């Protein structure tokens, strides 16, 4: 998903110059990870980064009223002097879907999406903030396929209020899996991939094409023990079945929409904030079961650094910054 910036102007006073540097802040269920870059010419270096643990967030309560989270954000702002930030939204707070619309004019496309929002999500139009990302244009039919992301205005207001209390302005949002795609799929790569973001208590599976999220599903299941070993063989097999269903869904989607000229998934990209999972046999197990190549996340794939530059983040720690890196990088 591209940023929600265009729809947030009514909430955020956008500076005249949009070339300023911003930090990426990824809020997880029990952590806040952040990173920012310095740019010299076409190359980047890391300005600062870090992670702060927080008590598990209570999603049923107002985010801006959660004192522990606010204190952490104030600490991050004080130590790094952040003014502008791009922030992640968790997948379970955002509705993502694709739809076909007439023409390619941006204003006309947005009007069509807005008119049909209530057909696709359980929100009223005046309760929603939405963003539209073009996927492809069928010139012979004068039709466009777009990816739509919709989130409640109350959620956006909550995040903005929280960050303003911490003396930071949100310039845009990205859903976590879109930030991951921005980090892990190289800009020129048009192939479809299945990104499997694995955490201890849940797994998010997304289908992306040309770096755009077209489908996502959160598998809320406990796959790993506290020591990050797999719970039971049958739990792993259940996970394989769930991922396989998504692979079959994509093949069915290709078959039903041949004029889009989509291709089968090239590979699975495996991501996790836990290096123990990525460095275990888990990737090989997925490859054996699903007969798809499985790539381990390369978080620096789209960060233009000089060849002789060694990053300040060790490889074993870099995996956990995949989402934050996508947030901190300029819009692709």
C-alpha positions in Angstrom: 0.0 0.0 0.0 1.2 3.5 -0.8 1.0 6.1 2.0 -2.3 7.5 3.4 -0.8 11.0 2.9 -3.2 12.2 0.2 -6.2 11.5 2.4 -4.6 12.8 5.6 -4.0 16.4 4.6 -7.1 17.4 6.5 -5.5 16.0 9.7 -1.8 16.9 9.2 -0.3 20.3 8.2 1.9 19.1 5.3 5.1 21.2 5.0 5.8 22.9 1.6 8.9 20.8 1.2 8.3 17.1 1.2 12.0 16.2 0.6 12.8 16.3 4.4 14.1 13.2 6.1 11.7 11.2 8.2 12.2 8.3 10.6 10.4 4.9 10.3 8.6 3.8 13.5 7.2 0.3 13.7 4.9 -0.3 16.7 4.5 -4.0 17.4 2.4 -5.7 20.1 5.2 -5.4 22.6 8.0 -3.3 21.0 8.7 -0.1 19.2 11.5 -0.3 16.5 12.8 2.8 14.8 15.4 3.8 12.2 16.4 6.8 10.1 18.9 7.4 7.3 21.2 10.2 6.2 21.3 10.7 2.5 24.5 11.9 0.6 24.0 12.0 -3.1 22.3 8.7 -4.0 23.7 6.8 -1.1 22.3 6.3 2.4 23.9 5.7 5.8 22.1 4.9 9.0 21.6 7.9 11.2 20.2 6.2 14.2 18.2 3.1 15.1 16.9 1.2 18.1 14.3 -0.9 19.8 12.3 -0.3 22.9 10.2 -2.9 24.7 6.8 -2.1 25.9 4.0 -4.0 27.8 1.7 -5.8 25.4 -0.6 -3.3 23.8 -4.3 -3.4 24.7 -6.0 -3.0 21.3 -9.4 -2.6 22.8 -8.3 0.7 24.5 -7.4 4.1 23.0 -3.8 4.0 21.9 -3.1 7.6 22.8 -4.1 6.8 26.4 -1.6 4.0 26.9 1.0 5.6 29.2 3.8 3.1 28.7 3.8 3.5 24.9 3.6 7.3 25.1 6.6 7.3 27.5 8.6 5.2 25.1 7.8 7.4 22.1 8.8 10.5 24.1 12.1 8.8 25.0 12.7 8.0 21.3 11.9 11.6 20.3 14.1 13.1 23.0 17.1 10.9 22.1 16.9 11.2 18.3 15.2 14.6 17.9 12.6 13.2 15.4 10.1 15.6 14.1 8.6 13.7 11.1 7.8 10.0 11.1 6.2 7.4 9.0 4.3 4.8 11.1 3.2 1.2 10.6 -0.4 0.1 10.9 -1.0 -3.5 11.9 -2.7 -5.7 9.2 -5.6 -6.5 11.5 -6.7 -2.8 11.6 -6.7 -2.3 7.8 -8.9 -3.8 5.1 -7.0 -4.5 1.8 -8.6 -5.7 -1.4 -8.4 -5.3 -5.2 -11.0 -4.0 -7.5 -11.4 -3.1 -11.2 -12.4 0.4 -12.1 -13.1 2.4 -15.3 -10.3 4.5 -16.8 -7.0 5.5 -15.1 -7.7 9.1 -14.1 -6.7 9.4 -10.5 -9.6 11.5 -9.3 -12.2 9.4 -11.2 -10.7 6.2 -9.9 -10.8 7.4 -6.3 -14.4 8.5 -6.8 -15.3 5.0 -7.9 -13.5 3.4 -5.0 -15.1 5.7 -2.5 -18.6 5.0 -4.0 -18.1 1.3 -3.4 -16.3 1.2 0.0 -19.4 0.1 1.9 -19.7 -2.9 -0.4 -16.2 -4.1 0.6 -15.7 -3.2 4.2 -17.8 -2.8 7.4 -17.3 1.0 7.6 -19.4 3.9 6.4 -17.7 6.2 3.9 -17.6 9.1 6.3 -15.9 6.8 8.9 -13.1 5.7 6.6 -9.7 6.8 5.4 -8.7 5.0 2.2 -5.8 4.9 -0.2 -5.6 3.6 -3.8 -2.6 2.1 -5.4 -2.7 1.4 -9.2 -1.6 -2.1 -10.0 -2.1 -2.2 -13.8 -4.0 -0.6 -16.7 -5.7 -2.5 -19.4 -5.6 -0.1 -22.3 -7.7 -2.1 -24.7 -10.6 -2.2 -22.1 -9.9 1.2 -20.5 -9.9 -0.5 -17.1 -7.6 -0.3 -14.2 -6.9 -2.8 -11.4 -6.2 -1.1 -8.1 -5.3 -2.1 -4.6 -7.4 -0.5 -2.0 -6.5 0.0 1.7 -9.2 1.2 4.1 -8.8 2.1 7.8 -11.2 3.7 10.4 -10.7 7.5 10.9 -10.9 6.8 14.6 -7.7 4.7 14.4 -5.9 7.4 12.4 -7.0 10.1 14.9 -5.7 7.8 17.7 -2.3 7.4 16.2 -2.0 11.1 15.3 -3.0 12.1 18.8 -0.5 9.7 20.4 2.5 10.9 18.3 1.6 14.6 18.8 1.7 14.0 22.5 5.2 12.7 21.9 6.1 15.9 19.8 6.2 14.0 16.5 4.2 14.5 13.3 3.1 11.5 11.2 3.6 12.3 7.6 2.2 9.0 6.3 1.3 5.5 7.2 2.0 2.1 5.7 0.5 -1.2 6.6 3.2 -3.4 8.1 3.1 -6.0 5.2 3.4 -3.2 2.6 6.4 -1.8 4.5 7.9 -5.3 4.4 7.2 -5.5 0.7 8.9 -2.1 0.1 12.0 -3.4 2.0 12.2 -7.0 0.7 11.1 -6.9 -3.0 13.6 -5.1 -5.2 12.1 -2.1 -7.0 12.5 -3.4 -10.5 11.2 -6.9 -9.6 7.7 -7.3 -11.1 7.3 -11.0 -10.1 4.6 -12.0 -7.6 5.8 -13.3 -4.2 4.3 -14.7 -1.1 5.7 -12.9 1.9 5.4 -15.0 5.1 6.0 -12.8 8.2 6.5 -15.2 11.1 6.3 -14.2 14.7 5.9 -16.4 17.8 2.2 -16.0 18.2 1.0 -15.1 14.7 1.9 -15.3 11.0 0.9 -12.9 8.3 0.9 -14.2 4.7 0.7 -11.7 1.9 0.6 -12.0 -1.9 2.5 -9.1 -3.6 3.1 -8.3 -7.2 5.4 -5.5 -8.4 5.9 -4.8 -4.7 2.1 -4.0 -4.2 0.1 -6.0 -1.6 -2.9 -7.6 -3.4 -4.0 -10.0 -0.7 -3.2 -10.6 3.0 -4.3 -13.0 5.7 -3.3 -13.1 9.4 -3.0 -16.7 10.7 -3.5 -16.2 14.5 -1.9 -19.4 15.7 0.8 -20.3 18.1 3.5 -22.1 16.0 6.5 -21.7 18.3 7.4 -22.4 21.9 9.0 -19.8 24.1 12.4 -21.0 23.0 11.3 -20.5 19.3 11.2 -24.2 18.4 8.2 -25.5 16.6 5.4 -26.5 19.0 4.3 -29.8 17.4 4.6 -31.4 13.9 0.9 -31.2 13.5 0.9 -27.4 14.2 3.5 -27.0 11.4 1.4 -29.1 9.1 -1.7 -26.9 9.8 0.4 -23.8 8.9 1.6 -25.4 5.7 -2.1 -26.1 4.8 -3.0 -22.5 5.4 -0.2 -21.2 3.2 -1.0 -23.7 0.5 -4.6 -22.4 0.5 -3.3 -19.0 -0.3 -1.1 -20.3 -3.0 -4.1 -22.1 -4.6 -6.1 -18.9 -4.2 -3.5 -17.0 -6.2 -3.5 -19.7 -9.0 -7.3 -19.5 -9.1 -7.2 -15.7 -9.3 -4.7 -15.9 -12.2 -7.0 -18.4 -14.0 -10.1 -16.3 -13.5 -8.4 -13.0 -14.6 -6.2 -14.1 -17.4 -6.3 -10.6 -19.0 -4.2 -9.3 -16.1 -1.3 -11.6 -17.2 -0.2 -12.4 -13.7 2.1 -15.3 -13.2 2.4 -18.0 -10.5 4.3 -17.1 -7.3 8.1 -17.0 -7.9 9.0 -17.8 -4.3 8.2 -17.3 -0.7 10.0 -14.5 1.1 10.4 -15.4 4.8 10.6 -12.6 7.3 10.7 -12.5 11.1 11.9 -10.3 13.9 13.4 -13.5 15.4 16.7 -14.5 13.8 16.4 -17.8 15.6 13.4 -18.7 13.3 15.2 -17.5 10.1 18.4 -19.3 10.9 16.6 -22.6 11.9 15.4 -25.3 9.5 12.0 -23.6 9.2 12.7 -22.2 5.7 13.9 -25.6 4.4 10.8 -27.3 5.9 8.5 -24.9 4.1 10.4 -25.5 0.8 10.1 -29.3 1.2 6.4 -29.1 1.9 5.3 -26.5 -0.6 8.0 -27.1 -3.4 8.5 -23.3 -3.7 11.8 -21.6 -3.3 12.0 -19.9 0.1 14.2 -16.7 0.3 15.4 -15.4 3.7 14.6 -11.7 4.0 17.4 -9.3 2.9 16.5 -6.1 4.7 19.1 -4.0 2.7 17.9 -5.1 -0.7 16.5 -1.6 -1.6 18.8 0.6 0.6 21.4 2.3 -1.8 24.6 2.1 0.3 28.1 2.3 -1.0 29.6 -1.2 -1.6 32.3 -0.7 1.1 29.9 0.6 3.8 29.4 -1.8 6.7 26.1 -1.1 8.4 25.9 -0.3 12.1 23.3 -3.1 12.6 24.8 -6.6 12.7 23.1 -9.1 10.4 21.7 -11.1 13.3 19.9 -8.0 14.5 19.0 -6.5 11.1 16.0 -8.8 10.5 13.9 -7.2 13.2 14.2 -3.8 11.4 12.6 -4.9 8.1 9.3 -3.0 8.6 11.0 0.1 10.1 13.4 0.2 7.1 10.5 0.2 4.6 8.9 3.1 6.6 12.1 5.2 6.7 12.9 4.8 3.0 11.6 7.3 0.5 8.4 6.4 -1.4 9.1 4.0 -4.3 
